[in-house]
């Protein structure tokens, strides 16, 4: 049977703006052999089309349906698993807003609610039009009133869902606050802990597998993070090929208890190809 490959992006397919040598070609070869290749990333800021353009330029196999960011996964979760959610307050970037609208949800932005709060002297719940849910992601334009609007809605009973809980986000200028920092601020202000969709929670991998009609337990996760990719694979019972092309190190992996280590470790694309050749769909 064909493999289901769930592939992390930054640190696996590319590092910043540069492709990881050979990985796109390996994935293209696997897709040509009939494997399902789905990309999974905790990044909540970008729309699917942005990834499609970038990955196609690298030669990687991709369609809009086979890139599942934490933003896309959150949208899929809301429409498929959260009955009664129609109106959503979004504290995040434009890519997250678009993903939620794409699945038919009514979206009100925290920026819009904050403006109404300032101009009309009303609370965030009223300003947002009594949303059914609050979704948080990385918001590069975060303000106090945006945070207040989201917190008001959560306290009023809106379901609280975080795209991911990564505390920091790497940039060319160093680490900056991530989506997890935004979620933590709303959690602190509301007293409510959100459901988190992104890795290491199992939901992102489960929703990515659902996108191609597969079961996440049959997947091979290809990632570079011990606390995200490897942990998410373990959470769903999937195999994991750990890449040394990103943030994780061999020493970090080998320090884990044997039961928590990945199926295999690959230093580069050539080793990845060899490992995948040796794997079957289920052991």
C-alpha positions in Angstrom: 0.0 0.0 0.0 1.0 3.6 -0.5 2.5 5.7 2.3 0.8 8.7 3.9 3.5 11.3 4.4 2.7 14.2 6.7 5.5 16.6 6.1 6.6 19.6 8.2 7.7 22.6 6.2 10.2 24.9 7.9 13.3 22.9 8.7 12.3 20.0 6.5 11.3 21.2 3.0 12.9 24.7 3.5 14.9 26.7 6.0 13.7 30.3 5.9 13.8 31.3 2.3 16.1 28.5 1.1 15.0 25.0 0.1 16.5 22.0 1.9 18.6 20.4 -0.8 16.9 17.4 -2.5 13.8 17.1 -0.2 11.3 18.4 -2.7 12.6 15.9 -5.3 12.2 13.0 -2.9 8.6 14.0 -2.1 7.9 14.4 -5.8 9.2 10.9 -6.4 7.1 9.5 -3.6 4.0 11.2 -5.0 4.7 9.8 -8.4 4.8 6.3 -6.9 1.4 6.8 -5.4 2.1 8.1 -1.9 -0.1 10.7 -0.3 2.0 13.8 0.6 0.3 16.3 2.9 2.2 19.3 4.4 1.5 20.2 8.0 2.7 23.4 9.7 1.8 25.2 12.9 2.1 28.6 11.1 -1.3 30.2 11.2 -0.6 33.4 9.4 -0.6 32.4 5.7 -3.3 31.2 3.3 -3.0 27.9 1.5 -2.3 29.5 -1.9 0.8 31.1 -0.5 2.3 27.7 0.3 1.2 26.2 -3.1 3.0 28.9 -5.0 6.2 28.5 -3.0 6.3 24.7 -2.9 5.5 24.3 -6.6 8.4 26.6 -7.4 10.6 24.2 -5.4 9.4 21.2 -7.4 7.4 19.7 -4.5 4.1 18.0 -5.2 1.2 20.0 -3.8 -2.4 21.1 -4.3 -4.5 23.5 -2.2 -6.0 20.4 -0.4 -2.6 18.9 0.6 -1.3 21.8 2.7 -2.9 21.9 6.1 -1.7 24.7 8.3 -2.9 25.2 11.8 -5.2 27.9 10.3 -6.7 25.4 7.8 -6.9 22.7 10.4 -8.7 25.0 12.8 -11.3 25.9 10.0 -11.8 22.2 9.2 -12.2 21.4 12.9 -14.8 24.0 13.5 -17.0 23.0 10.5 -16.6 19.2 11.0 -16.4 18.8 14.8 -17.9 21.9 16.5 -21.6 21.9 15.9 -23.4 25.2 16.3 -20.4 27.4 15.5 -21.3 29.9 12.8 -19.8 33.3 13.8 -16.1 33.5 14.8 -14.1 36.2 16.3 -10.5 36.0 14.9 -7.5 37.4 16.8 -4.9 36.6 14.2 -3.5 37.3 10.7 -5.3 37.6 7.4 -4.5 34.1 6.3 -6.4 32.7 9.3 -9.4 34.9 8.4 -9.4 33.6 4.8 -9.2 30.0 5.9 -12.2 30.4 8.2 -14.2 32.2 5.5 -13.4 29.5 3.0 -15.3 26.9 4.9 -18.4 29.1 5.2 -17.9 30.6 8.7 -18.9 34.2 9.4 -15.8 36.0 10.5 -15.5 39.2 12.6 -12.0 40.4 13.2 -10.7 41.5 16.5 -9.6 44.7 14.8 -13.2 45.5 13.8 -14.5 44.7 17.3 -11.8 46.8 18.9 -12.8 49.8 16.7 -16.4 49.4 17.7 -15.4 49.2 21.4 -13.5 52.4 21.1 -16.1 54.3 19.1 -19.3 53.1 20.8 -18.1 52.4 24.3 -19.4 48.8 24.3 -17.8 45.6 25.4 -16.1 43.1 23.1 -18.9 40.6 23.2 -21.4 43.2 21.9 -18.8 44.7 19.5 -18.1 41.2 17.9 -21.8 40.4 17.6 -22.0 37.6 20.1 -19.7 35.1 18.3 -19.9 31.4 18.9 -16.2 30.9 19.0 -12.9 32.8 19.4 -9.9 31.7 17.4 -6.4 32.9 18.2 -3.3 32.9 16.0 -0.2 35.0 15.6 -1.5 38.6 15.3 1.3 40.9 14.2 -1.0 43.9 14.8 -2.0 43.0 18.3 -3.4 45.8 20.4 -4.8 46.0 23.9 -8.4 46.4 22.7 -8.1 43.4 20.3 -7.0 41.3 23.3 -9.8 42.8 25.3 -12.4 41.9 22.6 -11.3 38.3 22.5 -11.2 38.0 26.3 -14.6 39.5 26.7 -16.1 37.0 24.2 -14.4 34.0 25.9 -15.7 35.1 29.3 -19.2 35.5 27.8 -19.1 31.8 26.7 -17.6 31.7 23.2 -15.6 28.5 22.6 -11.9 29.3 22.8 -9.7 27.6 20.2 -6.0 28.3 19.6 -4.5 27.5 16.2 -1.3 26.5 18.1 0.5 27.2 21.3 4.1 27.9 20.0 5.3 30.5 22.4 7.8 32.1 20.0 8.1 32.6 16.2 11.5 32.6 14.5 12.2 35.5 12.2 15.3 37.0 10.4 15.7 39.3 13.4 15.5 36.6 16.0 12.6 35.2 18.1 9.3 37.1 18.3 6.2 36.3 20.3 4.3 33.4 18.6 0.6 32.4 18.4 1.0 30.7 21.8 1.8 34.0 23.4 -1.4 35.5 22.0 -3.4 32.5 23.3 -1.7 32.7 26.7 -2.7 36.4 27.0 -6.4 35.6 26.3 -6.2 32.6 28.7 -4.8 34.8 31.4 -7.4 37.5 30.9 -10.4 35.1 30.6 -9.4 32.3 33.0 -10.3 29.8 30.2 -7.8 27.3 28.7 -8.2 26.9 24.9 -8.4 23.8 22.8 -5.2 23.8 20.7 -5.2 22.4 17.2 -1.5 22.6 16.2 1.3 20.2 17.0 2.0 18.6 19.5 -1.8 18.1 19.9 -3.0 15.3 17.7 -5.7 17.4 15.9 -3.5 18.8 13.1 -2.2 15.4 12.0 -5.7 13.9 12.3 -7.3 16.6 10.2 -4.5 16.5 7.6 -5.0 12.7 7.2 -8.8 13.3 6.9 -8.1 15.8 4.1 -6.9 12.9 1.8 -9.3 10.3 3.3 -6.7 8.5 5.4 -6.1 7.6 9.0 -3.4 9.5 10.9 -2.3 6.2 12.6 -1.1 5.0 9.2 1.0 8.1 8.6 4.7 8.7 8.5 5.4 12.1 10.1 8.5 13.8 8.6 9.6 16.6 10.9 12.5 18.3 12.7 11.0 19.1 16.1 11.1 16.9 19.2 8.4 18.8 21.1 6.2 19.3 18.0 6.6 16.9 15.1 7.8 13.8 17.1 5.4 14.5 19.9 2.4 14.9 17.6 3.3 11.6 15.8 3.4 9.8 19.1 0.1 11.4 20.1 -1.7 9.8 17.1 0.3 6.6 17.0 2.1 7.4 13.8 5.7 6.6 12.7 8.2 9.4 12.5 11.2 10.1 10.4 13.2 12.8 12.3 15.1 15.2 10.0 18.4 16.8 11.2 17.9 19.6 8.6 16.1 21.9 11.0 16.0 22.7 14.7 16.5 19.2 16.2 19.8 17.4 16.9 20.8 13.8 16.9 21.9 14.2 20.6 18.5 15.5 21.5 16.8 12.5 20.0 19.2 10.0 21.4 18.7 11.4 24.9 15.0 10.4 24.7 13.8 7.1 26.3 13.8 4.4 23.7 10.0 4.3 23.6 9.9 8.0 22.7 12.4 8.0 19.8 11.4 8.3 16.2 11.2 5.4 13.8 14.3 6.7 12.0 16.7 9.6 11.7 17.7 11.2 8.4 20.5 13.7 8.1 19.6 14.7 4.5 17.4 14.0 1.5 19.4 11.0 0.5 18.9 9.3 3.8 15.2 10.3 3.8 14.7 8.6 0.4 16.5 5.4 1.6 14.4 5.3 4.8 11.1 5.8 2.9 12.0 3.0 0.5 12.3 0.7 3.5 8.9 1.5 5.0 5.6 -0.1 4.3 2.2 1.4 4.9 1.9 -0.5 8.2 4.5 -2.4 10.0 
